[in-house]
Amino acid sequence: MKSAYELAMERLSSQEPTRKVSDALKKTLAEIDTTYQAKIAERETFLGTKIAGARAVGAHEEAAILQEELARDLRGIREEWDRKKEQARSAN
C-alpha cells in the first residue's frame, strides 16, 4: 500500500514530464554558482572584518549597521543569483 506522499509524487510526475538538463546547461549553472559563491564570500570577508573591528573597539551600533548592510547585500546577491539561473534555464 502506497503512502499519501508516494501517491502525490506519482500524480505530479504524470502531470509534468521530467526535464533533462544538458551538459551545457549544467556547465553554465555551475559557472553561475561559482561566481555568486565568490561574491558572497567576498562580501562576508570584507564586511565581516569591519564588523569584527567595530565590535573589538566597542562600537556596537556601527557593528549592527554593518551587519544589516551585510544582510541586505547578501539578499541582493542571492536574488541576482536566482535570476541568472532562471535566465539560463529558460534560454535552454
N, C-alpha and C positions, 0 to 999 in steps of 0.2 A: 504494500500500500504506500502510495506516494504522499509526501507531506504537502502542505499548502504552498510552501516555498517552491518545491520542485514543480508543482503544477503551474504556478505563476511564471516560473522561468521558462517552462515549455511554451506557454502562451506567448510570452514576449519574444522568444526566438522564432516562433512561427509567424508572428506579425512583422518582425523586422529582420531581414536577412543579415547574416554576418558579413561584415565588410573585411576584405583582405587589404592589408597595408603593404604597399610596395616597398621595395628596398630603398628607393629614392626618398620616399616619404619618411621612412624610418631614419634615414641619414639626416634629412632636413630637421626632423623633430629633435634628434639627438644634438644637432648643432645649436638649435634654439635653446634647448635645456642647458647646454654647457655655457652659452653666452649669458643667460639670465641667472644661472647659479653664480657665475663670476661677478655679475653686477651686484647681486645680493651680498656676496662675501665682501666685496669692496666697500659697500655702504656700512655693513656691520663693523668692519675693521676700522674704517675712518671715524664714524660716529661713536663706535664703542670705545675707542681710545679717548675721545673728547669727553664722553660720559664718565669714564673711569677717572680722568683727570679732574673733572669738576667735583666728583664725589670725594676725591682724595683731599681737596682743599676745602671741603665743607660747603661747596656751592650747590646745595641740593635742589634749589629752584631751577638753576641753569641745567643741572643734570636731568630734571624732569622735562624741561622744554626740549632738550636734545633727544630724550627718549621718545617723546611724542613725534619729533621730526623723523626719527628713525622709523617708527611705526608707519608714518604717512608715506615715507619713501619706499619702504618695503611693500606696502599695499599697492602703490602705484606700479612698482616693478612687476609684481605678481599679476596685476591686471593686464599690463602690457604683454607679459609673457603668455598669458592665456589667449589674448587677442592674436598674437603672432602664430601660436599653434593652431588656432581655429582657421586663420587665413591659409596656412599651409595645408590643412586638411581639406578645406573647401576648394583649393586650387587643384587638388588631385582628384 
